[in-house]
């Protein structure tokens, strides 16, 4: 409620769409940045300007009103139980299965073992950094932060990859890892959070069992819903109905995943891969294929725009405690270092059997963006000192990741390609 005005979900959606359209136009017309970068940056700057106005103009309530509006939107529920299913399905729909199979082992290792390595490294490093700035954060809560910040965000990653010149196999590997490691990361996060809250004692056996049920069950559910949708599409030729079937796969499949307690993100990634490859190739006419792919591309673009506007607006909710901000800034190199180690180690072990090319490491490390999923998990933490610490660090790392890494990855890869070509020529 803002001065007696009740904000309904439709009102909030209208404001976000208008902001996304306005900022998207400004970015396209004047800045030319990747959409995720431009929208996040402009939304964050607008939020900071509002905060600055409050500081300069005594009695101004602009920032308070923005905070109230942002607080009226349940970011975690909006993303995790609303937008994520559509975004993951739409992203997976455009990943080529044959290219992804060539990078199958790196995807499997990086999205599982890589996430675990990163979680432990970030947890340990965050504990040391917190102590240096005078904050006493229990190690288990540092691991919670490590788990929520370790998965790369498929939405941010795939948006940036569209503008980066990399091989199809490497692009599919990066996209595939980001599609699956967020589902794995959510499971790891849930296990560690239960331990931190004392609701479940930690047990390696129980953790492995829960992981297999959640992740394995998500794969099976994704295959089942995708196959049912594929068979239904193959038996008819009606583009309107087939688009509706694809919507049913996403909304029904994600809801069912919640009911049976398996990973919805993994299920949607698998279903999207199946429909986007076998379904597009053999179950659709040219007309249906054109309509369905354009429909999901539009859904992807609209939800992406709204998501990154939301991430930018959430800046106003960051606590003003300087120790938390310093810790968040210090977490940026920590997260990058953990990403480098968790990627370099597995790829070095696989080098005798598989190589993804000279651009693999810089693409996977600098292109491993954090985004809305990390923010949503942080916002879902229970109230307490650890929540504000993890939330501030998460916002700062995500803003750096989307704006700085996302805005520079294409130029970095282009520079490395030119440098390598010059080196080979000499």
Secondary structure, 3 states (H helix, E strand, C coil): CECCECCCHHHHHHHHHHHHHHHHHHHHHHHCCCHHHHHHHHHHHHHHHHHHHHHHCCCCCHHHHHHHHHHCCCHHHHHHHHHHHHHHHHHHHCCCHHHHHHCHHHHHHHHHHHHHHHHHHHHHHHHHHHHHCCCCCCHHHHHHHHHHHHCCCHHHHHHHHCCCCCCHHHHHHHHHHHHHHHHHHHHHHHHHHHHHHCCCCCCHHHHHHHHHHHHHHHHHHHHHHHHHHHHHHHCCCCHHHHHHHHHHHHHHHHHHHHHHCCCHHHHHHHHHHHHHHHHHHHCCCHHHHHHHHHHHHHHHHHHHHHHHHHHHHHHHHCCCCHHHHHHHHHHHHHHHHHHHHHHHHHHHHHCCCCCCCCCHHHHHHHCCCCCHHHHHHHHCCCCCHHHHHHHHHHHHHHHHHHHHHHHHHHHHHHHHHHHHHHHHHC
